[in-house]
Amino acid sequence: MANQYTEAFIEQALVKVYSRGNRTVKSVAEELNVNVHTVKYWMKRKESSAVGVSADGKERRPQDWTAEQQLVALHETHALSGEPLQAWCREHGLFAHHLISWKTAFCADTKVASCGREIRVLKDENDQLKRELSRKERALAEAAALLILQKKFRALWEDEVK
C-alpha cells in the first residue's frame, strides 16, 4: 500500500502531537482524522530516527545534550524559522519543540535536575527513609509502652510485698 500521507503532513502532525499540552495523542489523532496507531507509529519512527550520534560514535537523544550543546543549538537556530528551522532540526535529530523547551528552561533561571533518573533515585531514597522512620517510630512507641507497663508491674509487685 502506498503511503497516503506526505512527509510534510506527518512532520506537522508530529509537531501537533508533541506540542499537545495535556491533550491525549488519541484526541490529536482524531482532530487530524488519522488512526491513533498510525500516529503512534510515526512517533516511534521519528524518535528512532531522531536519535543523533555523538562525537564518540554513540547514539545521542535530545535529553542527552549537555547544557552547553543546548545553548549552542539555540544560538544556531535563533534566527531560523519555518522550513530552514525544520531542516536544521532534522539534520541534528531534534524537533522544534525540543529547542522551545530548552529555551524555556534557560530563560526560567531555575535549576532543574538534568536527569529524570536522578529525581527517581532521590524519590526512592526519600520513600525508603520515610518507611524506615515510620518503622523506628513504631518500635520506639512499643518500647515506651513496655517500659510504662514494666514500671506499673514493679509498682504493683512492691505494693503486694509490703
C-alpha positions in Angstrom: 0.0 0.0 0.0 1.4 3.4 -0.9 1.9 6.0 1.8 -1.2 8.2 1.7 0.4 10.9 3.9 3.2 13.2 2.7 6.3 13.6 4.9 5.4 17.3 5.4 1.9 16.3 6.7 3.5 13.6 9.0 6.0 16.2 10.3 3.3 18.8 11.0 1.1 16.1 12.7 4.1 15.2 14.9 4.7 18.8 15.8 1.0 19.0 16.8 1.3 15.8 18.8 4.4 16.9 20.7 3.0 20.3 21.5 -0.4 18.9 22.5 -0.1 20.0 26.2 -2.4 18.0 28.4 -4.4 16.5 25.5 -4.0 12.9 24.6 -2.4 11.5 21.4 -5.8 10.0 20.6 -7.5 13.4 20.6 -4.9 14.9 18.3 -5.2 11.9 16.0 -9.0 12.3 15.9 -8.5 16.0 15.1 -6.2 15.1 12.2 -8.6 12.4 11.1 -5.8 9.8 11.4 -5.8 6.4 13.2 -4.2 6.8 16.6 -2.0 3.7 15.9 -0.7 5.4 12.8 0.3 8.5 14.8 2.0 6.4 17.4 3.9 4.5 14.7 5.0 7.9 13.3 6.1 9.0 16.8 8.1 5.8 17.3 9.7 6.0 13.8 10.6 9.7 14.3 12.0 9.0 17.8 14.2 6.2 16.5 15.4 8.4 13.6 15.7 11.4 15.9 18.5 9.7 17.7 21.6 11.6 16.8 25.2 10.3 17.0 27.6 12.0 19.4 31.3 12.6 18.7 32.3 9.3 20.3 30.0 7.4 17.9 27.3 6.5 20.5 23.7 7.4 19.9 22.5 10.7 21.4 18.9 11.5 22.2 17.7 15.1 22.7 17.7 14.6 26.5 21.4 13.6 26.3 22.5 17.0 25.1 24.5 18.9 27.6 23.5 22.4 28.6 26.4 23.8 26.6 25.3 21.9 23.5 21.8 23.1 24.0 22.9 26.7 24.2 24.9 26.3 21.0 21.9 24.8 19.3 19.7 27.7 20.5 22.3 30.2 19.2 22.5 28.5 15.8 18.7 28.4 15.4 17.8 31.7 16.9 17.2 33.5 13.6 15.7 30.4 11.8 12.0 29.8 11.3 9.8 27.7 9.1 11.5 25.2 6.7 15.1 26.2 7.5 14.5 25.5 11.2 12.8 22.2 10.4 15.8 21.3 8.1 18.3 22.1 10.9 16.3 20.1 13.3 16.1 17.1 11.0 19.9 17.3 10.4 20.6 17.3 14.2 17.9 14.7 15.1 15.7 17.2 17.0 12.2 18.6 16.9 11.5 22.3 17.2 9.7 21.6 20.5 13.0 20.5 22.0 14.5 23.9 21.1 11.5 25.6 22.6 11.7 23.6 25.8 15.4 24.2 26.1 14.9 28.0 25.6 12.2 28.0 28.3 14.5 26.1 30.7 17.3 28.6 30.1 15.0 31.6 30.5 13.3 30.2 33.6 16.6 30.6 35.5 15.8 27.6 37.7 18.0 24.6 38.3 16.0 21.6 37.1 17.6 18.2 37.5 19.1 17.3 34.2 18.3 13.7 34.5 15.0 12.2 35.4 16.9 9.2 36.7 18.4 11.3 39.5 14.9 12.5 40.5 13.7 8.9 40.6 16.6 7.8 42.7 16.0 10.6 45.2 12.3 9.9 45.4 13.0 6.2 46.0 15.5 7.1 48.7 13.0 9.5 50.3 10.3 6.8 50.3 12.8 4.3 51.9 13.7 6.8 54.6 10.1 7.5 55.3 9.4 3.8 55.7 12.4 3.4 58.0 11.4 6.4 60.1 7.9 5.0 60.4 9.2 1.6 61.5 11.5 3.2 64.1 8.7 5.4 65.4 6.5 2.3 65.9 9.4 0.5 67.6 10.0 3.5 69.9 6.3 3.7 70.8 6.3 -0.1 71.6 9.4 0.3 73.8 7.9 3.2 75.6 4.7 1.2 76.2 6.7 -1.8 77.5 8.7 0.5 79.8 5.5 2.0 81.3 4.0 -1.5 81.8 7.2 -2.6 83.4 7.1 0.3 85.9 3.4 -0.3 86.7 4.1 -4.0 87.2 7.0 -3.2 89.6 4.8 -0.7 91.4 2.1 -3.3 91.9 4.5 -6.1 92.9 6.1 -3.8 95.5 2.6 -3.0 96.9 1.9 -6.7 97.3 5.2 -7.5 99.0 4.7 -4.8 101.7 
